[in-house]
Each structure stands twice: as structure tokens, then as C-alpha cells.
């Protein structure tokens, strides 16, 4: 008699998961979350999670992504799993988010994996590789090229499960208080630039400084640093960096498709019913896509505001500086893979995929953009 009950129970559970996930998909397609209620069998007592972030509370773009993730989970689960988001410093400092999730201080986190470089050297591959893949390319590697499985393997010893948690797209090279004419201008220049790119900047003659987002404005204003890379027009304008930086340089050689992460305590995730685990996974995937959409739209809008309202001087990095940074990046990457077996394993997968997708994009993305630019009026980066 007991065996006959297994199938109906399983069907009910799977049906509940399917209803919740479809509701989440419908929610994102509709672009609104108002008055969405999903019912599902489950415990009467709601499960409550804390999510800590590396971003200042309320920061658009970067800070909005974890809020949106929490909202999607809360609504798709019908309130059975409720996630409360805390900004940097509210429970733990920005650079302690990973440890907080690993130790169970919080069940989830949102941040950038290269902040954990000192603990997990290979983590840099999951934010950005200098002169590496764009957001579109990196997402392909993660979800269809084996990158996500390697990421899970990398974090498993710490009891943490990672998911892609958004991308900013190609970033800007940053704000500088001196005009860059040649590679000698990097010598001794103090710049806020984290991750593997910080090592590259050091090797090219500069001095990399590790500062959390909430401190970059004051650090530039007081001369603690001479330059800062944060993200791009959208978040840079939010932080007011146009008020403390004189020259805005591109392209973002250091973060060509910066990925963010949603991390979850492995025990907390395993303790959830199967349908709630599915909701967490699908909500993370939706957040990953949505954040890139958000940055694409608002970076474009904010650049126009910087050009017209603030008369920002937007300049390309000189070729010899790009050459120096590229040369230094190859040395830094080689040093990393030689010193860390897991970094080598991930690098082999990353660069193999990067070469294949680069070949395809030569006749797709690049060919199309070149053809379009030949036919349209030239882009201007000055106020009109």
C-alpha cells in the first residue's frame, strides 16, 4: 500500500515545481511583478534566507540584481522562500561575503568572484579575464561549454554553490586624473583595479589598489588614488565619478564581459524541497540575463548624459598602453596557471572555448558591426 502512494506524491511535487517555474518565466516575460501569487504545497512556515552583497545598498544595476533575484524567488515560491537582501557592511563587509555564505552566516550572496582571489586564485576566471571573452561569449562557455560545472567544482570545498548572477557587458577602462599619452604615464599611477587586472596593472608599471565600491569616490577626491575603474557610465554616474575624474578612458581591456555571481550555501540549498531548488536556479538564470539588459539600456542612456550634461572627455587608451597591458596580462595568466592546478584546468576550458567563439564571431558579430558602421554616420563621443 505504501508503494502505491509514491507516484502521486512525486507527481504533486513535480507539478508544484513546474507551476512555480512557469510563473517565474511568465513574470519576467511580462516585465512586472505586481500581484503575482503562486501556490504550492509546502511547509506552513516560510523559509527565510539572508542574502549579503558586495555592493552599497540601493546601487542601481549591481545592487538591483540581488534585489531582483530575491523578488523572483519570493514571488515564484508563493512566499514559501523569502530572501532579504543586505548591502555591503550591513551584516558583513563587502570583501567578506564569500566567507559569510560559506560559514552559513548568510544563506546567499551576490558579488564578484575575483574578490576571493586571495583565497581561491582561479576564481578570477568567473568575473573577468583581461582581453578575454565578452558577456555573450562567457555566458556561452558557462552554460554550454562546461564553465559552470568547473565553477561548481572550484567552490565545492567551501560548501558554496555558484550561479551566474549578471553581467555589466564591456566596461570602461576608467577615470583618470592625468591625460595618458604613452605607457610611461602608467609608472607609479595609483589605480583602484581588482582581480587579475590589478596584477597586470602592477606589471605594466602602475600601482593597483583594492577598494570597495563605497569608497572609490572619496579615494579619488582625496588623492588616495589617481584613477579608478568601476563599471561604466550607468554605475559610474550613480557614484558621481565624473565629479572626481578628469578623463574617461575606453575600452575596458580588464573586464570585457564582467560576470557577477549569486552564491548559495550548499547545505541551505540542499535543505530546500526540489521545487524551491528549481526556483532558485531559474531565478538566478533570469537575473543573469536581466542584468545585462539593464546595463545595455542604461549605459547607453548614461553615456549621453555624461557627454551632454557634464562635458565628459571620453578618450581611447593609446595603442602602446594597450600593448603593454596585453603583454603583462599574458605573463600574469601564465603565472596563475603554473601555480594553481585548478586554474590550469579552468584556463584550458576557457581559452579553448574563447578561440572557437572568436573564430565564429569574426564572421558574425564583428562582420556585421563593421558592415553596419560602413553604412551609418560615424559615432561621435562629444557633446552635440
C-alpha positions in Angstrom: 0.0 0.0 0.0 2.8 2.4 0.8 4.5 1.8 -2.5 1.3 2.9 -4.4 1.5 6.3 -2.7 4.9 7.2 -4.0 3.9 8.1 -7.5 1.0 10.6 -6.6 3.3 12.4 -4.1 6.1 12.7 -6.7 3.6 14.0 -9.3 2.3 16.6 -6.9 5.9 17.8 -6.1 6.9 18.0 -9.7 3.7 19.7 -10.7 4.3 22.3 -8.0 7.8 22.9 -9.2 6.6 23.3 -12.8 3.8 25.7 -11.8 6.3 27.9 -9.9 8.9 27.9 -12.7 6.4 28.7 -15.4 5.0 31.5 -13.2 8.6 32.9 -12.8 9.1 32.7 -16.6 5.8 34.5 -17.2 6.7 37.1 -14.6 9.9 38.0 -16.4 8.3 38.0 -19.9 5.7 40.4 -18.7 8.3 42.7 -17.2 6.3 43.2 -14.0 5.9 41.6 -10.6 2.7 43.2 -9.3 0.2 40.9 -7.6 1.7 37.6 -8.8 0.8 34.8 -6.4 1.9 31.2 -6.9 0.5 28.5 -4.6 2.4 25.3 -3.9 2.2 22.5 -1.3 4.8 23.0 1.3 5.5 23.9 4.9 3.2 26.4 6.5 6.2 28.2 8.0 8.1 30.3 5.3 11.8 29.6 4.9 13.8 32.8 5.4 17.2 33.5 3.9 19.6 36.3 4.2 21.5 37.5 1.1 24.6 39.6 1.6 26.2 41.6 -1.2 29.4 43.4 -2.0 27.5 46.5 -3.2 26.2 49.6 -1.4 22.5 49.2 -0.6 20.3 50.7 -3.3 23.1 50.9 -6.0 21.4 50.7 -9.4 22.5 47.9 -11.7 24.9 46.0 -9.5 22.8 46.4 -6.4 19.5 45.9 -8.2 20.4 42.4 -9.4 20.3 40.7 -6.0 17.1 42.6 -5.1 15.5 41.3 -8.3 16.7 37.8 -7.6 15.1 37.9 -4.2 11.9 39.2 -5.6 11.7 36.5 -8.2 12.3 33.8 -5.6 9.8 35.3 -3.2 7.0 35.6 -5.7 7.6 32.4 -7.7 7.6 30.4 -4.4 4.4 32.0 -3.3 6.2 33.3 -0.2 7.5 29.9 0.8 11.1 31.0 0.4 11.7 34.6 1.4 15.0 36.3 0.8 16.0 39.5 2.5 18.9 41.4 0.8 21.6 43.3 2.8 24.1 45.7 1.3 27.8 45.8 2.0 28.6 46.5 5.6 25.0 45.8 6.9 25.9 42.3 8.1 29.5 41.8 6.8 31.9 44.0 4.9 32.0 43.7 1.1 35.0 41.5 0.9 33.7 39.0 3.5 30.6 37.9 1.5 32.0 34.6 0.4 33.1 33.6 3.9 29.7 34.6 5.2 27.9 32.3 2.8 30.5 29.5 3.2 30.1 29.6 7.0 26.3 29.9 7.0 26.2 33.4 8.4 24.0 34.2 5.3 22.4 31.6 3.0 23.2 33.5 -0.2 25.4 36.3 -1.6 25.9 38.4 -4.6 29.2 39.8 -5.7 32.2 39.4 -8.0 34.3 36.2 -7.8 37.6 37.9 -8.3 37.2 39.5 -4.8 38.1 36.0 -3.5 41.3 35.8 -5.4 43.4 35.6 -2.3 41.5 32.5 -1.1 40.7 30.9 -4.5 43.2 32.1 -7.2 41.2 30.5 -10.1 38.1 32.5 -9.1 39.2 35.3 -11.4 38.1 33.4 -14.4 34.5 33.8 -13.2 34.5 37.6 -13.2 36.8 38.7 -15.9 40.0 37.8 -17.8 41.9 40.7 -19.3 41.5 40.7 -23.1 39.2 37.7 -22.6 35.6 36.9 -23.5 32.6 39.2 -23.8 29.4 38.7 -21.8 27.8 36.8 -24.7 30.8 34.6 -25.1 31.3 34.0 -21.4 27.6 33.0 -20.9 28.0 30.5 -23.8 31.0 29.0 -22.1 29.3 28.8 -18.7 26.1 27.2 -19.7 27.1 25.2 -22.8 30.8 24.9 -22.7 31.5 23.3 -19.3 32.4 26.5 -17.4 29.6 26.3 -14.8 30.5 22.7 -13.9 34.1 23.7 -13.3 32.9 26.6 -11.2 30.9 24.2 -9.0 34.0 22.1 -8.6 36.0 25.1 -7.7 33.7 26.2 -4.9 32.6 22.8 -3.6 35.4 22.5 -1.0 34.0 25.7 0.6 30.4 24.5 0.8 29.2 27.1 -1.7 27.2 26.6 -4.9 27.7 29.4 -7.6 25.4 30.6 -10.3 26.0 33.3 -12.9 24.4 36.4 -11.4 24.5 39.1 -14.1 27.0 40.9 -16.4 27.8 44.5 -17.0 29.0 43.9 -20.6 32.2 45.5 -21.7 33.3 48.0 -19.1 35.1 51.3 -19.4 38.9 51.5 -18.8 38.2 54.0 -16.0 38.5 57.6 -14.8 42.0 59.2 -14.7 43.3 62.5 -13.2 46.1 62.7 -15.8 45.9 62.5 -19.6 47.5 59.3 -20.9 49.9 59.8 -23.8 52.1 56.7 -23.6 52.9 53.7 -21.5 55.4 55.7 -19.3 52.4 57.6 -17.9 51.4 54.4 -16.1 54.5 54.4 -14.0 53.6 54.9 -10.3 50.0 55.6 -11.1 47.7 54.5 -8.2 44.5 53.0 -9.5 41.6 51.1 -8.0 41.6 48.0 -10.1 40.9 44.5 -8.6 41.4 40.9 -9.6 43.9 39.6 -12.1 43.8 43.0 -13.8 45.4 44.5 -10.7 48.4 42.3 -11.2 48.5 43.2 -14.9 48.4 46.9 -14.0 51.2 46.5 -11.5 53.4 44.7 -14.1 52.8 47.5 -16.6 54.2 50.0 -14.1 51.2 51.1 -12.2 50.2 50.5 -8.6 46.9 48.6 -8.1 44.8 49.5 -5.0 41.9 47.3 -3.7 39.0 49.5 -2.6 35.3 48.6 -2.2 32.7 50.4 -4.2 31.5 52.6 -1.4 35.0 54.1 -1.0 36.0 54.9 -4.6 34.6 58.5 -4.8 36.3 59.7 -1.6 39.5 57.9 -2.5 39.6 59.8 -5.9 38.5 63.1 -4.3 41.3 63.0 -1.6 44.0 61.8 -3.9 44.5 58.4 -2.3 44.2 57.0 -5.9 44.9 58.7 -9.2 42.5 56.6 -11.3 39.6 54.3 -10.8 37.8 51.7 -12.8 34.3 50.9 -11.5 31.9 49.7 -14.2 30.7 52.1 -16.9 28.5 55.1 -17.5 25.5 53.7 -15.6 27.1 53.0 -12.3 29.9 55.5 -12.6 27.4 58.3 -12.9 25.5 57.0 -9.9 28.7 57.2 -7.8 29.4 60.7 -9.2 32.8 59.7 -10.6 32.6 62.4 -13.3 33.0 64.9 -10.4 36.4 63.5 -9.4 37.9 62.2 -12.6 39.1 64.4 -15.5 39.4 61.9 -18.3 37.2 58.9 -19.1 39.1 56.1 -21.0 38.0 53.1 -23.0 37.9 50.2 -23.8 37.6 48.0 -20.7 40.5 45.7 -21.5 40.5 44.3 -18.0 36.7 43.4 -17.9 35.4 42.8 -21.4 32.3 41.0 -20.1 32.4 41.2 -16.3 30.3 38.4 -14.8 28.8 38.6 -11.3 27.8 35.7 -9.2 25.0 34.5 -7.0 26.4 32.1 -4.4 24.4 29.9 -2.1 25.3 27.9 0.9 25.3 24.3 -0.2 23.6 22.9 2.9 20.9 25.6 2.8 20.2 24.8 -0.9 20.2 21.0 -0.3 17.7 21.5 2.6 15.1 23.0 0.3 12.3 21.0 -1.4 13.0 20.1 -5.0 10.6 22.7 -6.4 12.2 25.5 -4.3 15.7 24.5 -5.5 14.4 24.7 -9.1 13.1 28.2 -8.4 16.4 29.3 -7.1 18.2 28.0 -10.2 15.7 29.6 -12.6 15.6 32.9 -10.7 19.4 33.1 -10.9 19.4 32.4 -14.7 16.7 35.1 -15.2 18.7 37.6 -13.1 21.8 36.9 -15.1 20.0 37.8 -18.3 18.1 40.7 -16.9 21.2 42.5 -15.5 22.9 42.6 -18.9 19.7 44.0 -20.4 19.7 46.6 -17.7 23.3 47.7 -18.3 22.9 47.7 -22.0 20.0 50.1 -21.8 21.3 52.4 -19.0 24.9 52.5 -20.0 23.7 53.9 -23.4 21.5 56.5 -21.7 24.1 57.5 -19.1 26.8 58.0 -21.6 24.7 60.6 -23.4 24.1 62.4 -20.1 27.8 62.4 -19.3 28.6 63.8 -22.7 25.9 66.5 -22.8 25.4 67.5 -19.1 28.9 67.1 -17.8 31.0 67.6 -21.0 33.0 64.4 -20.1 36.1 63.9 -22.2 36.0 60.3 -23.4 39.2 59.0 -24.9 40.7 55.8 -26.2 43.7 54.3 -24.5 46.8 54.8 -26.6 47.9 51.8 -28.5 51.2 51.4 -26.7 49.4 51.3 -23.4 47.1 48.6 -24.7 50.1 46.7 -26.0 51.8 47.0 -22.6 48.7 45.8 -20.7 48.2 42.9 -23.1 51.8 41.7 -22.7 51.6 42.0 -18.9 48.2 40.1 -19.0 49.8 37.1 -20.8 52.5 36.9 -18.1 50.0 37.2 -15.3 47.8 34.5 -16.7 50.7 32.1 -17.3 51.9 32.6 -13.8 48.5 31.8 -12.4 48.0 28.6 -14.3 51.5 27.4 -13.5 50.9 28.0 -9.7 47.4 26.5 -9.4 46.3 23.2 -10.9 42.6 24.2 -10.8 43.4 27.4 -12.5 45.1 25.5 -15.3 42.1 23.2 -15.7 39.7 26.1 -15.9 42.0 28.1 -18.2 42.2 25.2 -20.7 38.4 25.1 -20.9 38.1 28.9 -21.0 40.6 29.6 -23.7 39.6 26.6 -25.9 36.1 28.0 -25.9 37.3 31.5 -26.4 39.2 30.6 -29.6 36.3 28.7 -31.1 33.8 31.5 -30.4 36.3 34.2 -31.6 36.5 32.4 -35.0 32.8 32.4 -35.3 32.3 36.0 -34.2 34.8 37.1 -36.8 32.2 36.3 -39.5 29.2 37.1 -37.4 29.3 39.8 -34.7 32.4 41.6 -36.0 31.5 41.3 -39.7 28.0 42.7 -39.0 29.2 45.6 -36.9 31.9 46.5 -39.5 29.3 46.4 -42.3 26.8 48.4 -40.3 29.4 51.1 -39.4 30.3 51.4 -43.1 26.7 52.4 -43.9 25.8 54.6 -40.9 27.1 58.0 -39.9 30.2 57.9 -37.7 29.7 57.7 -34.0 30.7 60.9 -32.1 31.9 61.0 -28.5 31.5 64.7 -27.9 28.5 66.7 -26.8 26.2 67.7 -29.6 
